[in-house]
Amino acid sequence: MSETDERSEAPEAYDAGPFVPDRADLDGLRRAAAGCHGCPLFRDATQTVFGAGSADARVMLVGEEPGDQEDRQGEPFVGPAGRLLTRAVDEAGIDPAQIYLTNAVKHFKFTRQERGKRRIHKAPSLREASACKPWLAAELRQVEPEVLVTLGATASRALLGSSFRVTRQRGLRMPLPESLADGATGTLVATIHPSAVLRADDADREAAFAGLVADLRVAAGALDSG
């Protein structure tokens, strides 16, 4: 086998780290993220969807990945799940001006219907979430939130490990992971993703929404006690 053949069969590197600039502010990180090729997801996505909000935000909400509308508009949580999250945040009593919104993965992963052009969300792999983790770590260092809320299994496992189960450990105050905290002393609260509320049966949707609000109230309480 030639050297060229060996290179072609080598596993593709998944790591956004080389694309993350040192000592950049949020605007600098956002500009750099637009050119990130840290995993193959950039090839099919319309654009990178970086976080949005103030560097002085007290709360960081971390979802899974951009959806179809987010991919088209270039902003996180602007689709149906984002609108539901806005309602939940309001009911939980968290000031939206104090929130920084982002995702564990910055590119939209999807499949297409066999007939038609509709793009169907596909959950990112742990490998893809791990590759994107340097961006999330950089955002966390810049914002230094008092409370970080993970929304759903992908975001929670990206930060807390593959054994973490949202269904068993949601709504609890936990310290930020040492691998991301970098000396920070903030609190982490895990909850479901708002899209899980939208997917719930009609009979269960109200209870699912109430559970999301209850978990967000735990986050709000951590702010008050801090």
C-alpha positions in Angstrom: 0.0 0.0 0.0 1.4 3.4 -0.9 1.8 6.3 1.5 -1.1 8.1 -0.3 -3.4 5.1 0.2 -2.5 5.0 3.9 -3.4 8.7 4.3 -6.7 8.2 2.5 -7.7 5.4 4.8 -6.6 7.2 8.0 -9.6 8.2 10.2 -10.7 11.8 9.7 -9.7 14.1 12.6 -12.6 15.6 14.6 -11.2 18.6 16.5 -12.3 22.2 16.5 -9.4 23.2 18.8 -7.0 24.3 16.0 -9.7 26.8 14.8 -10.2 28.5 18.2 -8.1 31.6 18.5 -6.3 32.4 21.7 -7.3 35.5 23.7 -10.3 36.3 21.4 -13.4 38.0 22.7 -16.9 36.7 21.7 -16.9 38.7 18.5 -13.5 37.3 17.6 -14.6 33.7 18.4 -17.7 34.2 16.3 -15.7 35.3 13.3 -13.3 32.4 13.7 -16.1 29.9 14.1 -17.5 30.8 10.7 -14.5 29.1 9.2 -14.4 26.0 11.4 -13.8 22.7 9.7 -13.3 20.8 12.9 -15.7 18.0 11.9 -17.5 17.1 8.6 -20.8 18.7 9.6 -19.7 22.0 8.1 -19.9 20.5 4.6 -23.7 20.3 4.5 -24.7 23.1 6.9 -25.5 26.5 5.5 -23.4 28.2 8.1 -21.9 28.1 11.5 -24.4 29.0 14.2 -22.5 30.5 17.1 -23.8 31.7 20.4 -25.8 34.9 21.0 -26.0 37.2 24.0 -23.9 39.4 26.2 -20.5 38.6 27.6 -21.9 39.8 30.9 -24.8 37.3 30.9 -25.4 35.6 34.2 -27.0 32.5 32.7 -25.7 30.3 29.8 -28.2 28.0 28.1 -26.6 25.2 26.1 -28.7 23.2 23.6 -27.8 20.4 21.3 -27.3 21.8 17.8 -28.9 24.3 15.5 -32.1 23.3 13.8 -33.3 24.1 10.3 -34.4 27.7 11.0 -31.2 28.4 13.0 -29.1 27.1 10.2 -30.8 29.3 7.7 -30.8 32.4 9.9 -27.5 32.0 11.6 -28.8 32.5 15.1 -29.5 30.0 17.9 -33.0 29.1 19.1 -35.0 31.1 16.6 -37.3 28.1 15.6 -40.2 26.5 17.4 -38.1 25.1 20.2 -36.6 28.5 20.7 -40.0 30.2 21.0 -41.1 27.6 23.6 -37.8 28.1 25.5 -38.6 31.9 25.6 -41.9 31.1 27.2 -40.3 28.8 29.7 -37.6 31.3 30.6 -40.3 34.0 31.2 -42.3 31.7 33.4 -39.2 30.8 35.4 -38.5 34.4 36.1 -35.1 34.7 34.4 -34.4 38.0 32.7 -33.8 37.3 29.0 -31.2 40.1 28.9 -29.1 38.0 31.3 -29.0 34.9 29.1 -26.4 33.7 26.6 -27.7 31.1 24.2 -25.5 28.6 22.4 -25.3 24.9 21.4 -22.9 22.1 22.1 -22.5 21.6 18.3 -22.4 24.6 16.0 -23.5 23.1 12.7 -26.8 21.6 11.7 -26.8 17.8 11.2 -29.6 16.5 9.1 -30.9 13.9 6.7 -33.3 14.5 3.8 -36.7 12.9 3.2 -36.5 10.3 0.4 -38.9 12.4 -1.7 -38.8 16.1 -1.1 -36.4 18.7 0.1 -37.3 18.9 3.8 -34.3 18.5 6.1 -34.8 16.3 9.1 -32.8 16.9 12.2 -30.3 14.2 13.1 -28.7 14.1 16.6 -24.9 14.7 16.5 -22.6 11.9 17.6 -20.6 12.1 20.8 -17.5 12.4 18.6 -19.0 15.4 16.9 -20.0 17.0 20.2 -16.5 16.4 21.6 -14.9 17.9 18.5 -17.0 21.1 19.1 -16.2 21.3 22.8 -13.3 23.8 22.4 -15.8 26.4 21.1 -18.1 25.9 24.1 -15.1 26.1 26.5 -14.0 29.3 24.9 -17.6 30.8 25.2 -17.7 29.7 28.9 -14.4 31.5 29.6 -15.6 34.7 28.0 -19.0 34.8 29.6 -18.2 33.2 33.0 -21.9 32.6 33.8 -23.1 32.1 37.3 -25.4 29.3 36.1 -25.0 27.1 33.1 -28.1 25.1 32.0 -27.7 22.1 29.7 -30.8 21.5 27.5 -31.2 17.8 26.6 -29.0 14.7 26.6 -26.5 15.7 23.9 -25.5 19.0 25.7 -25.5 17.3 29.1 -23.3 14.4 28.0 -21.0 16.7 26.1 -20.2 18.4 29.4 -20.8 15.7 32.0 -19.8 12.5 30.2 -21.6 9.8 28.3 -23.0 8.1 31.5 -25.0 11.2 32.5 -28.8 10.7 32.3 -31.0 13.8 32.2 -34.1 11.8 33.2 -32.4 10.9 36.5 -30.3 14.0 37.3 -32.3 16.9 35.9 -33.1 19.9 38.1 -30.2 19.4 40.5 -27.5 22.0 41.2 -24.1 20.7 40.3 -20.7 22.3 40.1 -19.3 23.1 36.7 -17.1 20.3 35.3 -13.4 20.9 36.1 -12.6 20.3 32.4 -14.5 23.4 31.5 -14.6 25.5 34.7 -11.0 26.7 34.4 -11.2 28.0 38.0 -14.9 29.2 37.7 -17.3 28.5 40.6 -20.6 28.5 38.8 -23.5 26.1 39.0 -24.7 23.7 36.4 -28.4 22.5 36.1 -29.5 20.0 33.5 -33.0 19.8 32.0 -34.8 18.5 28.9 -34.5 20.2 25.6 -37.5 22.3 24.6 -37.9 20.2 21.5 -38.8 17.3 23.8 -41.8 19.2 25.0 -42.9 19.8 21.4 -42.5 16.1 20.6 -44.6 15.0 23.6 -48.1 13.7 23.1 -50.9 16.3 23.6 -51.8 14.7 26.9 -48.2 14.9 28.2 -47.1 18.2 26.7 -48.4 20.5 29.6 -46.6 18.4 32.2 -43.4 18.3 30.1 -43.5 22.1 29.8 -44.1 22.5 33.5 -41.1 20.3 34.2 -38.9 22.4 32.0 -40.1 25.5 33.8 -39.5 23.9 37.2 -35.9 23.1 36.3 -35.3 26.6 35.0 -36.6 27.9 38.3 -33.9 25.9 40.0 -31.4 27.8 37.9 -33.1 31.1 38.8 -32.9 30.1 42.4 -29.1 29.5 42.1 -28.8 33.1 40.8 -30.8 34.4 43.8 -28.7 32.5 46.3 -25.4 33.4 44.6 
